[in-house]
Amino acid sequence: MPCESAKGYAGGNARTDHAHAPPPLPRCLPTRRNHNSRCCAGAAAAADQPAGIPARPTGLRVTSEAHDAITIAWDDPGDTSITGYQILRRLRDVYEVGRFDIIAPDTATAGTVFTDTDVTASTRYVYRVKAVNAAGISALSTFLRARTPPSDNNPDNDLSQEP
């Protein structure tokens, strides 16, 4: 059997904390088929996620890019307890990789579309999304890159003035 429970506990003293000890963490045992021990990836992820926390959103995509707005959408994780989503954004040309600002702490809707109107023309952004419910906030979605096109009002884009 490739997966089994670990014999120790995460934290605490195994000799004195039996009454309040957390359940054992899953552990992978290498076999010929899973020599890199990836067999329990799902079990390990489930152990790291507290009960009731929603699944992470998937299928993040851009549905519209304009000089003054970017609309993104994602697939519903299939959890009826979701009450909203947290939207995170990074300015690609300004912030280092991994640094995101929370631009919507909770959309307060189970809808899977968000329009960001606080954008600048000709700017590159990266988005991530988390699901929210009464138990907490999910893990991050994968990232999504988007770029606003140049503004129609930008004098540098006005070719009618060319000689």
N, C-alpha and C positions, 0 to 999 in steps of 0.2 A: 504494500500500500504506500504510495508516494507521499501522502500528507498525513501528519499525525499531530497531536497536541504536544506542545513543549512541556517538559517536566517542571520547569520553574515558572515563576510568576513575574510579571512586569512590576517591579518596585515592591517595597515592603520586605518584611522578614518572613521567610517561608516557615520558620519554626514557631513564630508567635502570632502571626496574622491569619491563621487558618479560617477563623470565623468571618473575617472581612476580606479575604483574599479575592482578587478579581479572577475571572475564568482564565485558564491557560491560553497563551497565544499560539496560533497555528505555526507549524514549522515544516519546512520541506526537507525531505530526505532525498539526496540524489539517487537516481536510478539510471539505467542505460538509456531510457527514453528521455529523461529530463536532466541530463548531466549538468545543466546550468541552473537547476533548481527553480525554474519558472512555474512549476506545477501549482503552486499555492498563491500565485499573484492575486487572484480573486479573494482567496481566504484571508490573506494578509491585509488587503485593502478593506475587507469587511470588518476585520478586527480593529483597524484604525478608525473606523467611522462609528461614532456612537449611535445607539438605536434611535430611530426616528428622524435622523438627519436625512434630508432629501438627496437623491442621486444627482450627480453633476449634469448640467445641460450638455447636449452634444449637437453636432451638426451646425455649428455657428457659421453664418454666412452673411454677406452684404446683399441687401435687396435693392438699395438705392444709394447713389452717391451724387450729391449736388454741392455747389460751392458753399452753401449755407446749411447743409444737413447731411447726415449719414444715417441710413436706416439699416439696422441689423436684425436678424431673426435667428432662431435656434429651434431644435426639436424638443418637444415636451418630454421630460424624463419619464413620464407615465406615473407620476406620484400625485394622487389627488389631494395630498396635504399641503402642496405648494401654495403659498399665499402671495408670492412675489419673487422678484429677481433682483440681485445686486449687479450693477453694471460697473465695470472697471475699464479705464482707458489710459493709454500711454501715448505721449507724443514721441514718435519714432526718432525724430531728429533732435530732440531735446533731452529726454530722459534715458538713462542707461537701461539696458535690458533687465527686465524683472521689476522695475519700478512702475507701479500703476497707481492712478488716483481713482478713488471711488467717486463716480459722477452721479450715481443714483444708488443710495444706500438700500432702498427697497421700493420697487416699482408699485407695490401694493396691488398687483393684478397678476393673475396666472397666465396672462397673455404672453406670447413668445415673440413679440416684436418690440423694438425700442428705437426711437428716433432721437439722435443726438443733434441738437440744434446749436450747441455751444462749440461750433467748429469754425475754422478759418480756411479760406480758399487756398488751394495749392499746398495743403499740409497732409503729412502722412500720420496715421494713427494705428494703434493696435488695441483691440478690444478683448475682454474676457468677461464671462458671466458666471454667477453663482446662483443657485436656487435657494429660496428662503422659505421656512415654515416655522411653526411654533417651537419646534425642538432646536432649531439653529440654522446654520448656513452650510451649504454643500461645499465640496471641493471645487476648485476652479475648472472651468471648461478649457478646451484647447484655445489657443490664441487665434485671432482673426486680424488680418491687415486690411486697412482701407485708406483711400486717399481722396481728398476733395479736389475737384477740378478747379482750374482758375476761375476767378469771378468774371462775369460778363461786364462788370462795371470797372474793371481794372484798366486804366489808360494804357498800360503796357501791352494789353491784348487787343487794342483797337487798331485793326489793320486798315480802317477806312482813311486814316490820316497819312498813310504811306504815299510818297510822291509817285 
